[in-house]
């Protein structure tokens, strides 16, 4: 199943039960796009894997212990400096978009209380892991993006962190089924699965096709002929089944 916004929302809820309140004991960087946080809480020890890989961006707990380079990369050393000993105070998501924030509280070398936010952006080749300080400025990131790579959004140390551009889509957690169905039906000239993908935030092409299939009785060839009631009921059915799933946090 793709790690779309809805799946990420379920994963965030599951992770929250395990990692909020835990302390960061160690940080490793097994590859240029991956970080592993060794956490400890009252319930036990965990490994949290964060990956900004273009092919498989993700975050989850893991039982595996990946091999680490003999000399830690500079980014890993920087993250260790700021985050070792810090406590994860919250895990948040930007709507149903594929951006997750880890709020962290710790102390600096002088013993003063400091806060950071780790921004994990799950966006295929644009995925990134960005450390932001309490002033909203970037400390550093797994991938640095300069003006030659993007004229819209630069990810560089000391730059102000800006959220990824949001798409004008409907949030399933903020709109009822009837409103969503009406908005989908208003996308004239598109197949139903394409209209769902264009209208609803957080759904992947797979889930869009599933909702369209439910609305059309499994025949998606003429799926845009479905009436709003059929779309509304299929939306409810698929989402009820989806939210009934229990997402395991130990993915590998």
N, C-alpha and C positions, 0 to 999 in steps of 0.2 A: 504494500500500500504506500502511495506517495506521502511524503511528509508535507502535506498542505496545511493551511491555517487551522482547519478543524481538528486534524490529527494532532497538530502542535498544541492546540488548546487542551485536548485530553491529556497529552503527555505532560504539559505544564502542571495540570491539576494533580497528576500522579506523582510527579517529581516533588511538588511542594510538600507532600506528606513526609518525604524522606530527607530532603536537603535543607529546608528552611530551619534555621537554628543550628546548623552544623558549622564546624570550624574547618578552615582550610589548613591542612598540615603540610602538604607538599604539592608542588606543581612541576609537571614534566611536559616536555614538548617532543613527542616521538617523531613528528614530521613537521614540515614547515606550515601545514594547514591545520594541525591538530594540537590540542592541549588536553592534558589529563589532570584533573584536580583530585587529590586525595583528601577526603572529608572524614571528619569524625563527629558523631553526635552521641546522645545518650543511648540511642538504639544500636549503635555500632559504627563500623567503618564502611565507606563507600568510595568508589572511583567514578567520577563524573567526566565523561568524554565529551569534548566540544570539537566539532569538525567544521571547517569552512571549505572543505574540498568541493570543487565544482561538480564532481560526479556523485558525491554522497554527503552533502551537508546535513548535519544532525547534531542533536545533543541527547544523551541518555546515560544511565548508569551502566557500568560494564564490570564483569568479573575478570576480564582479560587484563593482563599486565603487559602492554606493548613494550618492545625493546626501545630503550632510549639512547641517544648519542652519548658518547663518553664525555664530551664537552657540551654543556647546555648552551643553546642559542642565546643571543643577546636579548631577544624578546622574552624568553623564558626567565632569564635572570631579572629582567625588569619587572615582570609579573610577580616573581617571588619576593622582590624587594617591597612591593606595595601591598601584596595580598596574603602573604603567609601569616597565618594567625587571625585573619579576618573572618568574620561570621556572616553567613548568608542570611540576610534579614527578610528577603522577599524574592519571589519570582513572578514577573509580570509579563503580559503580552500586549502588543499594540493591536487592539481590536481582535479581529481574526486574521490579521496579517501575519506574515512569517518572520516576525521579529520578537525575540524574547529578551527580557532584561533581568539580570541578577543584581539585586541591591546588596552591597557589602559594607560592613562596618568594622573598622580596625583602628590601629594606632600607628603613627609614624615613628621615625627614629628618635624623636624627642618625647615620645609618650603621649602626644596629643591625639585626641579622637579625630579620625578622618573617615570619610565615606566615599565609596566608588560605585559605579554602575558598569557592569559588563554587558555589552550589547551583542547579542548573537543574532545575526541576520542570515536566515535560511533562504537564499535566493539564487540557487543554481550557481552559475559562474560568478555571480556578484555576491556570493556569500562572504561573510566576514565576521571576525570576533574583535570587538573594539572596547578598550578600557577607557572610561570617561570619569573625570574627577568631579568633585562636588560643585564646581563652578560650571560644569557642562562642557569642559574642554577635553579634547582627546589627549590621553597620555601616550598611547600607541595602539597599534592594531596588527593583526596577522597579515593583512594586505593593506599596503599604503596606496592610496589613489591620489595622483597629482593632477595638475591642470592638463597635462598632455593626454591623460586617460579619460577625464571627465570634466566638462565645463560646467556641469550642474552641481556636482557634489564631490568635494575633496575630503579624503580621509588621511589626515596628516597630524603628527604631534603638534599640540598647542592650538590647532584649529578648533573652532566651535563645532560640536557634534550636531549634525542636522539629521532628522529622521529621513528615511527613504521616501521618495514621492509616493503619496497614497493614491490609490485608484478609487474612483467614485462608485463604490459597490455597496450593497446592502449587507449589514451585519446580521447574521442569523440569530444572534442572542439579543438583538435590540428591536427586531421587527417580527410581527406575527406572520403566519403562513399565508394568510389572505393577501397581505401587503406585498410579500415577496412574489407570490404567484401573479399578481396584477402587473408588477414591474417586469417580470419575465415575459409575460404575454405582450407587453408593449414594444418589445424588440422585434419590429416587423422585418421580415425578409431573412431571418436567421432560423436555422434548425433549432429545435427546442434545447438540445444539449449545449449548443453554442450560445443561446440566449441565457441559459442558466450560468454558464461559465463567465459570460460578460457582465451579468447582473449581481451575482451573489459572491460576497467576499469569503475567501478561505476554502473554496471548493476546487478540487483538481478536475481535470478532464474525465478521470475515471468516475468520480462521484457525480459529475454532471450527466454523464451518459447513463448512470444507474437511475437517477431521478427521472430522466426522460424515458427510460425503458419501463419503469413502474407506471408512469403516466399513460403509456401507450400499450400496455399489456404485453410488453416484450418486443413489440415491433416498432423500431425507431426509424423506419424508412420514411414514414409520413408523420413523424412525431410532432410537427408544429401544428397539426390539425387538432391537437388535444385542447379541450376547453380549460379555462382557469380552475374549475373545480377539480378536474383530474390532476392538474399540476399541483394544486394545493394539497390534495390528499396524498399524492406520491411523495411530495416534499416532506409531509409529516411522517409518513411511513418509513422513508429512508433515514431521516434524521433521528427518529425515535430508536430505530435499530442501531444506528451508528453510536448514539450517545449511551446506549446500553452496553456497549463494548467495554471491556476492562483492558486498558493498554498497559502491557508489562513494561517496567522501567529497565529491566535487565535485557537489553536487546541483543547483546552479544557477549 
